[in-house]
Amino acid sequence: MGYGAIAVTDRNTFAGIVRAHAAAKKAGIRLIVGVRLDLLDGPSLLAYPTDKAAYSGLSNLLTLGNVGGEGGVPFI
């Protein structure tokens, strides 16, 4: 379709990024990594980390949120 880049977001995880990276590389387009944060008590948000530190911080936040509290119920 002639795209130079494509953004991909998973819901509350980075789980599909490896497959997306492989597909983007094969197609010769730039991948923009993001996450759709579906919050328990608020609106959904799209988060696109802009550097390694932001990616690391968002990854840590997702881990904390998905581990959850009592009974393993996610916080996000």
Summary of the structure (lengths in Angstrom):
residues: 76
radius of gyration: 14.0
end to end distance: 35.0
largest distance: 47.8
contacts: 169
relative contact order: 0.19
helix: 39%
strand: 24%
